[in-house]
């Protein structure tokens, strides 16, 4: 029996569609029932007879920070894909990030140990990997996390989550951790995820940066997760990045694929510095959520690149070319809008 947490998110929905093709029995948890409609829509990308496969999922209402609700889901579970997480880069959300990402992961790990789960796959992030002082050196699984660095709140929470998973491995639980870059996939166009990138570019993005960002296809993430869980590999982590592109290249190619005007102006350090400060004042006086933090502005100017050679060698894995991913996701976005 397989359990998927975060089944109503981008990775969770596509993962469930992949798992539904198998003979496995599958449980998944959700917090709000209205999101199940989006998961069902994602199943429509994979199947003509959507209901036949969607009904294979045994859905349970539960929350990773609510232990009693989780305990009710774990009977007969032998494998767990822990995908559920909170994503925010706003410092005001730090307590909520710690509770969901760190405490929630600790709850999952503890239940896996208590129930004798055979293997856990944890979806972390490249944000939880350290940085090299020399940006010309690619970041790998061996790059050390620096707790004294200027880390954003999301990165801190994901690093703390990983520590809970490694604790579980020391207590006898077989684990694998994946560290994806920006995950590109269809179905979730709002809420700050990668789908909102396509939405923003479609509506007209004025500025780009020369910063390099790491991207990966959601289908590659899901495929790698399943292959790692079915392999004999345990207690290892893997960077999942298909290609490293500048934000300029990504936004212009996506705009061309969507058939809209690409951004024409570069946002340099000075302009971004002004932007995040103005956004701070806007949040202070209006109470609205931050759109651009200081560390987000820093990250979209960064020149760091990530190396996924470890996964490619371990599984003989090939990543989908990024232009192919953009074309597929853009076509789906255009069809739905």
C-alpha positions as CSV (number, residue, x, y, z in Angstrom):
1,X,0.0,0.0,0.0
2,X,1.4,3.4,-1.1
3,X,0.6,6.7,0.8
4,X,1.1,10.0,-0.9
5,X,1.0,13.2,1.2
6,X,0.4,16.5,-0.6
7,X,-1.8,14.7,-3.2
8,X,-3.5,17.9,-4.2
9,X,-0.4,19.8,-5.2
10,X,1.5,19.9,-8.5
11,X,3.9,17.0,-7.8
12,X,1.3,15.0,-5.8
13,X,-1.3,15.1,-8.6
14,X,1.1,14.0,-11.3
15,X,2.6,11.4,-9.1
16,X,-0.8,9.9,-8.3
17,X,-1.6,9.8,-12.1
18,X,1.6,7.8,-12.6
19,X,0.9,5.5,-9.7
20,X,-2.6,4.9,-10.9
21,X,-1.2,3.2,-14.0
22,X,0.2,0.5,-11.8
23,X,-1.5,-2.3,-9.9
24,X,-0.5,-0.7,-6.5
25,X,-3.1,0.2,-3.9
26,X,-2.9,3.9,-3.2
27,X,-3.9,6.2,-0.4
28,X,-3.6,10.0,-0.6
29,X,-4.4,12.8,1.8
30,X,-6.0,16.2,1.2
31,X,-6.8,19.1,3.4
32,X,-9.5,20.8,1.3
33,X,-11.9,18.8,-0.8
34,X,-12.3,21.5,-3.5
35,X,-8.7,20.8,-4.7
36,X,-9.6,17.3,-5.7
37,X,-11.2,18.7,-8.9
38,X,-7.8,20.0,-10.0
39,X,-6.3,16.6,-9.4
40,X,-9.0,15.0,-11.5
41,X,-8.3,17.6,-14.2
42,X,-4.6,16.5,-14.1
43,X,-5.7,12.9,-14.5
44,X,-7.4,14.0,-17.7
45,X,-3.9,14.8,-19.1
46,X,-3.0,11.1,-18.8
47,X,-6.3,9.1,-19.2
48,X,-9.3,9.1,-21.5
49,X,-11.3,7.2,-18.8
50,X,-10.5,9.6,-16.0
51,X,-12.9,8.2,-13.4
52,X,-11.6,4.7,-13.8
53,X,-8.2,5.7,-12.7
54,X,-9.1,8.6,-10.3
55,X,-11.3,6.2,-8.3
56,X,-8.3,4.0,-7.7
57,X,-7.1,6.6,-5.2
58,X,-8.3,6.1,-1.6
59,X,-8.6,9.7,-0.4
60,X,-8.4,10.7,3.3
61,X,-8.8,14.1,4.8
62,X,-5.8,14.7,7.0
63,X,-3.1,17.2,7.8
64,X,0.6,16.5,8.4
65,X,0.5,18.6,11.6
66,X,-2.6,16.7,12.9
67,X,-1.2,13.4,14.3
68,X,-4.6,11.7,15.0
69,X,-5.7,12.3,11.4
70,X,-2.5,10.9,10.1
71,X,-2.6,7.8,12.3
72,X,-5.9,6.9,10.8
73,X,-4.3,6.8,7.3
74,X,-1.2,4.7,8.1
75,X,-2.7,1.1,8.5
76,X,-1.3,-1.3,5.8
77,X,0.9,1.4,4.3
78,X,4.3,0.1,3.2
79,X,5.7,3.0,1.1
80,X,5.3,6.7,1.6
81,X,5.9,9.6,-0.8
82,X,6.0,12.7,1.4
83,X,5.3,15.6,-0.9
84,X,3.2,17.9,1.3
85,X,4.9,21.2,2.1
86,X,4.2,24.9,2.6
87,X,6.0,27.2,0.1
88,X,6.6,30.8,1.0
89,X,9.6,33.1,1.0
90,X,7.9,35.8,3.2
91,X,9.7,36.0,6.6
92,X,6.3,36.6,8.3
93,X,5.5,32.9,7.4
94,X,8.5,31.5,9.2
95,X,6.6,30.0,12.1
96,X,4.0,28.4,9.8
97,X,6.8,27.1,7.6
98,X,8.5,25.5,10.5
99,X,5.3,23.9,11.7
100,X,4.2,22.4,8.4
101,X,7.6,21.5,6.9
102,X,9.7,20.5,9.9
103,X,7.1,19.3,12.4
104,X,4.9,17.8,9.7
105,X,7.8,15.9,8.3
106,X,8.8,14.7,11.8
107,X,5.3,13.4,12.2
108,X,5.5,11.5,9.0
109,X,8.9,10.0,9.8
110,X,7.8,9.0,13.3
111,X,4.7,7.2,11.9
112,X,6.8,5.5,9.3
113,X,9.1,4.1,12.0
114,X,6.2,3.2,14.3
115,X,4.3,1.4,11.5
116,X,7.2,-0.4,10.0
117,X,7.0,1.4,6.6
118,X,9.5,-0.1,4.2
119,X,10.7,3.1,2.4
120,X,10.1,6.8,2.4
121,X,10.7,9.2,-0.5
122,X,10.9,12.8,0.6
123,X,10.5,15.8,-1.8
124,X,12.9,18.5,-0.6
125,X,14.2,21.3,-2.7
126,X,17.5,22.6,-4.1
127,X,16.9,25.5,-1.6
128,X,18.0,23.0,1.1
129,X,21.4,22.5,-0.5
130,X,24.3,24.8,0.2
131,X,26.0,27.2,-2.1
132,X,29.6,27.4,-3.4
133,X,31.5,30.6,-3.0
134,X,32.8,30.2,-6.5
135,X,29.6,30.3,-8.7
136,X,31.4,28.7,-11.6
137,X,31.5,25.4,-9.6
138,X,28.2,23.5,-10.0
139,X,26.2,22.7,-6.9
140,X,25.8,19.0,-6.2
141,X,24.5,16.7,-3.4
142,X,27.9,17.1,-1.7
143,X,27.7,20.9,-1.4
144,X,27.5,21.7,2.3
145,X,24.7,23.7,3.8
146,X,26.0,26.8,5.7
147,X,23.7,27.7,8.6
148,X,25.5,31.1,8.9
149,X,24.7,32.0,5.3
150,X,21.9,34.5,4.3
151,X,19.3,31.7,3.9
152,X,15.7,32.4,3.2
153,X,12.9,31.1,5.5
154,X,11.7,28.5,3.0
155,X,15.2,27.0,2.6
156,X,15.7,26.9,6.4
157,X,12.4,25.0,6.8
158,X,13.3,22.5,4.0
159,X,16.8,21.9,5.5
160,X,15.1,21.3,8.9
161,X,12.7,18.8,7.2
162,X,15.7,16.9,5.7
163,X,17.2,16.6,9.1
164,X,14.1,14.9,10.3
165,X,14.3,12.4,7.4
166,X,18.0,11.7,8.0
167,X,17.1,11.1,11.7
168,X,14.6,8.6,10.5
169,X,17.3,6.8,8.5
170,X,19.5,6.6,11.6
171,X,16.5,4.9,13.4
172,X,16.3,2.2,10.7
173,X,13.9,3.8,8.1
174,X,15.0,3.4,4.5
175,X,14.8,6.8,2.8
176,X,15.5,8.7,-0.4
177,X,15.5,12.4,-0.8
178,X,15.0,14.3,-4.0
179,X,16.0,18.0,-4.4
180,X,14.2,19.4,-7.4
181,X,14.7,22.8,-8.9
182,X,11.7,24.9,-10.2
183,X,9.2,22.2,-11.2
184,X,7.4,22.9,-14.4
185,X,4.0,21.2,-15.1
186,X,0.5,21.8,-16.1
187,X,-2.7,22.0,-14.0
188,X,-1.9,24.5,-11.2
189,X,-1.8,28.0,-12.6
190,X,-2.3,30.0,-9.4
191,X,-0.9,30.1,-5.9
192,X,2.7,31.1,-6.6
193,X,4.0,27.9,-8.0
194,X,5.7,27.4,-11.4
195,X,2.3,27.5,-13.1
196,X,2.0,31.2,-12.2
197,X,5.1,31.8,-14.2
198,X,3.2,30.9,-17.4
199,X,0.2,33.0,-16.3
200,X,2.4,36.0,-15.6
201,X,4.2,35.7,-18.9
202,X,0.9,35.3,-20.7
203,X,-0.5,38.4,-19.1
204,X,2.6,40.4,-20.0
205,X,6.0,40.4,-18.2
206,X,7.9,43.6,-18.5
207,X,11.2,42.7,-17.0
208,X,13.7,39.9,-17.1
209,X,17.0,39.2,-15.2
210,X,20.3,37.6,-16.2
211,X,20.1,35.4,-13.1
212,X,20.3,31.6,-13.7
213,X,17.5,29.4,-12.4
214,X,17.3,25.6,-12.3
215,X,14.3,23.9,-13.9
216,X,12.9,20.4,-14.1
217,X,9.9,18.8,-15.7
218,X,7.3,17.5,-13.2
219,X,7.1,14.3,-15.2
220,X,10.8,13.8,-14.7
221,X,10.5,14.5,-10.9
222,X,7.7,11.9,-10.6
223,X,9.5,9.3,-12.8
224,X,12.7,9.7,-10.8
225,X,10.8,9.3,-7.5
226,X,9.2,6.1,-8.5
227,X,12.4,4.6,-9.9
228,X,14.3,5.5,-6.7
229,X,11.5,3.9,-4.6
230,X,11.6,0.7,-6.7
231,X,15.4,0.5,-6.6
232,X,17.7,-0.8,-3.9
233,X,19.0,2.7,-3.4
234,X,18.5,3.9,0.2
235,X,19.7,6.8,2.4
236,X,20.8,9.0,-0.5
237,X,19.7,12.3,-1.9
238,X,19.5,13.4,-5.5
239,X,19.5,16.8,-7.2
240,X,16.7,16.9,-9.9
241,X,17.5,19.7,-12.4
242,X,17.0,19.2,-16.1
243,X,18.6,22.5,-17.3
244,X,20.0,25.7,-15.9
245,X,18.7,28.7,-17.8
246,X,18.7,32.5,-17.4
247,X,15.4,34.0,-16.5
248,X,15.7,36.0,-19.7
249,X,15.9,32.9,-21.8
250,X,13.1,31.1,-20.0
251,X,10.7,34.1,-20.2
252,X,11.4,34.9,-23.8
253,X,11.1,31.3,-25.1
254,X,7.9,30.8,-23.0
255,X,6.4,34.0,-24.3
256,X,7.2,32.9,-27.9
257,X,5.5,29.5,-27.2
258,X,2.4,31.2,-25.7
259,X,2.3,33.7,-28.6
260,X,2.7,36.8,-26.5
261,X,5.1,39.7,-26.4
262,X,8.3,38.8,-24.5
263,X,9.8,41.0,-21.8
264,X,12.0,43.8,-23.2
265,X,13.7,45.3,-20.2
266,X,16.4,44.0,-17.9
267,X,15.9,44.4,-14.2
268,X,19.3,45.0,-12.7
269,X,20.5,45.0,-9.1
270,X,19.5,48.7,-8.5
271,X,15.9,48.2,-9.9
272,X,15.4,45.0,-8.0
273,X,16.7,46.6,-4.8
274,X,14.1,49.4,-5.2
275,X,11.4,46.9,-6.0
276,X,11.8,44.7,-2.9
277,X,12.0,47.7,-0.6
278,X,8.8,49.2,-2.1
279,X,7.1,45.8,-1.8
280,X,8.1,45.8,1.9
281,X,6.4,49.1,2.4
282,X,3.3,48.0,0.5
283,X,3.0,45.0,2.8
284,X,3.6,47.1,5.9
285,X,0.7,49.5,5.0
286,X,-1.7,47.2,3.3
287,X,-1.1,43.9,5.0
288,X,-1.0,42.1,1.6
289,X,1.4,39.3,1.1
290,X,5.0,40.0,-0.2
291,X,5.5,39.6,-3.9
292,X,9.3,40.2,-3.8
293,X,11.6,39.8,-0.8
294,X,15.2,40.8,-0.5
295,X,16.4,37.2,-0.7
296,X,14.1,36.4,-3.7
297,X,15.5,39.4,-5.5
298,X,19.0,38.1,-4.7
299,X,18.1,34.6,-6.0
300,X,16.8,35.7,-9.4
301,X,20.2,37.5,-9.9
302,X,22.3,34.5,-8.9
303,X,24.5,32.8,-11.4
304,X,24.7,29.4,-9.6
305,X,24.1,26.2,-11.5
306,X,23.1,22.7,-10.4
307,X,24.4,19.3,-11.5
308,X,22.2,16.2,-11.6
309,X,24.9,13.8,-12.7
310,X,24.4,11.6,-9.7
311,X,20.8,10.7,-10.6
312,X,21.7,10.3,-14.3
313,X,24.4,7.8,-13.4
314,X,22.5,5.9,-10.7
315,X,19.4,5.3,-12.8
316,X,20.7,6.0,-16.4
317,X,18.2,8.8,-16.3
318,X,17.5,11.3,-19.1
319,X,15.8,14.6,-18.4
320,X,13.2,16.1,-20.8
321,X,14.7,19.0,-22.8
322,X,13.4,22.2,-21.3
323,X,12.0,23.6,-24.5
324,X,9.9,20.4,-24.9
325,X,8.6,20.9,-21.4
326,X,7.7,24.6,-22.0
327,X,5.9,23.7,-25.3
328,X,3.8,21.0,-23.6
329,X,2.9,23.1,-20.6
330,X,2.3,26.2,-22.7
331,X,-0.1,24.3,-25.0
332,X,-2.0,23.0,-21.9
333,X,-2.2,26.5,-20.4
334,X,-3.4,28.0,-23.7
335,X,-6.1,25.3,-24.0
336,X,-7.4,26.0,-20.5
337,X,-7.2,29.8,-20.9
